[in-house]
Amino acid sequence: MTRLIFLGPPGAGKGTQAKALAAHWQIPHISTGDILRQALLEQTPLGIKAQSYMDKGELVPDHLVQQMVEERLTQPDTEQGWILDGFPRTVQQAAFLETLLQKLEHQGEKVVNLDVPDEVVVGRLLERGRQDDTEEVIRRRLEVYRSETAPLIDYYIGKQKLLVINGNQSLEEVTVEINRAIAHRESAV
């Protein structure tokens, strides 16, 4: 059973890898951004609450995001595995997720950290050509990511769940390395 949590800076290729691996293993790719968009579209009670924060330009609070993740992980298609992308972002969210996975009997998750140098990330994001992707904005997002995620990486190292993958390779090479690391970790257990 494959249960993966993807970490990595913006532009590391988390979404691309998660989609490819989810399709290969026929398990859901669960992106918190997608969950939020779907909740807003369907105007679910959580979506309506989240909308009120977003309309004011505020971040959706942890407790709402956590409720959305919990709601999604209780759906039947997650029983055979899943890939989480964009959650957790903080140690507090990771602790919530650990408790939730125990409750749902979804243990055995592995955390894939796509490690990509900042200069490579900046180049990739500038190539995407999005209007809001200026070098200054990208570097600020990287600073925020590093400060928020460093404790999360340490948290998962302490839990012996972290797999560090060199994300500065071709898409195919990264996929192969992820598969190899997962197979190695499963055979070691």
C-alpha positions in Angstrom: 0.0 0.0 0.0 1.5 3.3 -1.1 0.9 6.3 1.1 3.2 9.3 0.3 3.5 12.8 1.5 5.3 15.1 -0.9 7.5 18.0 0.3 9.6 20.4 -1.7 9.9 24.0 -2.6 7.6 25.6 -5.1 8.8 24.5 -8.6 10.4 21.3 -7.3 8.0 19.2 -9.4 5.8 17.8 -6.6 2.6 18.1 -8.5 4.0 16.6 -11.7 5.6 13.7 -9.8 2.5 13.1 -7.6 0.2 13.0 -10.7 2.4 10.6 -12.6 2.9 8.2 -9.7 -0.8 8.4 -8.6 -1.8 7.4 -12.2 0.8 4.6 -12.3 -0.3 3.2 -8.9 -4.0 4.0 -9.5 -4.3 5.9 -6.2 -5.6 9.4 -5.6 -3.3 12.4 -5.8 -4.7 14.7 -3.1 -3.7 18.3 -3.4 -4.9 20.7 -0.7 -5.2 23.3 -3.5 -7.5 21.0 -5.4 -9.5 20.1 -2.3 -10.0 23.7 -1.6 -11.0 24.6 -5.2 -13.5 21.6 -5.2 -15.0 22.7 -1.9 -15.5 26.2 -3.2 -17.0 25.0 -6.4 -19.4 22.6 -4.7 -20.1 25.3 -2.0 -19.7 22.7 0.8 -20.0 24.0 4.3 -16.2 23.9 4.6 -15.9 25.6 1.2 -18.2 28.4 2.3 -16.2 29.0 5.5 -12.9 29.0 3.5 -14.4 31.4 1.0 -15.1 34.0 3.7 -11.3 34.1 4.6 -10.2 34.1 0.9 -12.6 37.0 0.1 -10.8 39.1 2.7 -7.4 38.0 1.2 -6.5 35.9 4.3 -5.1 32.4 4.5 -7.5 29.7 5.1 -6.9 28.7 8.8 -5.3 25.4 9.7 -8.4 23.9 11.3 -10.4 24.3 8.1 -7.6 22.9 5.9 -7.3 20.0 8.4 -11.0 19.3 8.3 -10.9 19.3 4.5 -8.0 16.8 4.5 -9.7 14.6 7.0 -12.9 14.6 4.9 -10.9 13.7 1.8 -8.9 10.9 3.5 -12.1 9.2 4.7 -13.4 8.7 1.2 -13.4 5.1 -0.1 -10.8 5.7 -2.9 -8.1 6.3 -0.3 -8.2 2.9 1.2 -5.6 1.4 -1.2 -3.2 4.4 -0.8 -2.8 8.1 -1.7 -0.3 10.8 -2.4 -0.7 14.0 -0.4 0.7 17.2 -2.0 0.7 20.5 -0.2 -0.1 19.2 3.3 1.3 19.2 5.9 3.1 22.5 5.7 3.9 22.9 9.4 4.9 20.6 12.3 1.5 21.3 13.9 -0.2 20.0 10.7 2.1 17.0 10.6 1.1 16.1 14.2 -2.6 16.4 13.3 -2.0 14.2 10.2 -0.2 11.5 12.2 -3.1 11.3 14.7 -5.6 11.3 11.8 -3.8 8.5 10.0 -3.7 6.4 13.2 -7.5 6.9 13.6 -8.1 5.9 10.0 -5.6 3.0 10.2 -3.7 4.5 7.3 -0.2 4.2 8.8 3.0 3.3 6.9 3.2 6.6 5.1 6.5 7.8 3.7 7.6 11.4 3.1 9.3 12.3 -0.2 11.3 15.5 0.0 12.2 16.7 -3.5 15.4 18.6 -2.9 16.2 21.2 -5.6 18.7 24.1 -5.3 17.2 27.6 -5.0 18.8 28.8 -8.3 17.2 25.9 -10.2 13.8 26.6 -8.7 14.1 30.3 -9.5 14.9 29.4 -13.1 12.1 26.9 -13.4 9.5 29.2 -12.0 10.7 32.1 -14.2 10.4 29.8 -17.3 6.7 29.1 -16.4 6.2 32.8 -17.3 3.4 33.5 -14.8 2.8 37.2 -14.2 3.2 36.9 -10.4 6.4 34.9 -10.7 9.0 37.7 -10.5 12.4 36.7 -9.2 11.8 38.8 -6.1 8.5 37.1 -5.4 9.9 33.6 -6.0 12.9 34.2 -3.7 10.5 35.4 -1.0 8.3 32.3 -1.4 11.5 30.2 -1.1 12.4 32.0 2.1 9.0 31.3 3.6 9.1 27.7 2.4 12.5 27.1 4.0 11.6 28.7 7.3 8.3 26.8 7.5 9.5 23.5 6.2 12.9 23.0 7.8 11.2 22.0 11.1 8.9 19.7 9.2 11.9 17.9 7.5 13.5 17.5 11.0 10.2 16.2 12.3 10.0 13.4 9.6 13.7 12.6 10.0 13.0 12.0 13.7 10.1 9.7 12.7 12.4 7.9 10.2 9.9 8.5 7.4 11.9 10.9 5.2 13.2 10.0 1.8 15.3 12.7 0.2 15.2 12.7 -3.6 17.4 14.8 -5.9 14.8 16.8 -7.7 17.4 18.5 -9.9 17.2 15.7 -12.6 14.9 15.0 -15.5 11.3 14.1 -14.8 11.9 10.5 -15.6 15.1 10.3 -13.5 13.2 11.7 -10.5 10.4 9.2 -10.9 12.8 6.3 -11.1 14.7 7.6 -8.0 11.4 7.9 -6.0 10.3 4.4 -7.0 13.7 3.0 -6.0 13.7 4.8 -2.7 10.2 3.5 -1.9 11.0 -0.1 -2.9 14.3 0.1 -0.8 12.4 1.4 2.2 9.7 -1.2 1.9 12.2 -4.0 1.6 14.1 -2.8 4.7 10.9 -2.9 6.9 
